[in-house]
Amino acid sequence: MTQKPTDKRKREPANGGRIAENKRALFNYHIEERFEAGMVLEGWEVKAVRAGKVQLTDGYVVIKDGELFIIGCQINPLGTASTHVRPDSVRTKKLLMHKDEIRRLVGKTEQKGYTLVPLNLHWKTGRIKCEIALAKGKAEHDKRDSIKEREGKREVERAMKSRQR
């Protein structure tokens, strides 16, 4: 009787492990640097994230007492959540990074105009990670330029598609 070897590592989904993405951050900010941080979550939150009940669009990252926290990241509880746990969908969640990386971020965010924004949540070796970015806010005219570029690309794609027919 032979047994198949089992791989105990969790397999990542086919979509590259992406759970949720903050597309507004790319529109509203110039991204300077990207960092990856672990998240401290409760059990019901992990189950809800697996079900895709997470929203990052209103989220932002703050540094308090040398620790990172994500505020405004909404994880909606499942209907089957335990009755002895009180789920709070907008709970402040702690992010895990090395102290020297956090110290570097503190120095950068104290500069005028820089902020930390969450870009996406993704799976990495069975754990939920948050990609955060050091970003600088865009001016209104920069946002208009982004819209013009996006519309120009769409027109080119339409022209190429109609020409192939």
C-alpha positions, 0 to 999 in steps of 0.5 A: 500500500503506497501513499501519495506524498502530501504537500502541507503548504497552502496553495495560492489561488489562480488569480495570483493570490489577490484578495482585494485591491485599492484602485482609488489609491493608484488614481489619487496618489503618486506611489513612491515605494511599496512594502509588504506587511503581515496582518493581525486578524481574528478568526472570523476575519480570516474566514470573511477574507477567504469569502471575499468580504473585504474593502480597502478603498477607504483605508489608510495606515497610521503609525502609533508608538512605533507600530503600524495600524490600518484604519478604515479597512472594512471586513464584513462578517459572514452570516455564519459568524460565531455567536460568542464573538462580536464582529466589528467590521471596521476594527483597527487592525495591526500591521506587522513589519520589522522595526527598522522598516517602520523607523524608516517609514516614520522618517518619510511620512513626517516629510510634507505630503507623504502618507501610507496607503494600503494597495492590496491584500493578498495570500503569501504561503497561506498567510494574508499580507497587506501591500502598503505604499509610501505615497504623495497626493496628486493635484487635481490637474494630475488626476485629469492627466491620468484620465486623459491617458486612460481614455487615450489608451482605450481609444487606441485599443478600440481602433486596433480591435476594429482594424483586426476585424 
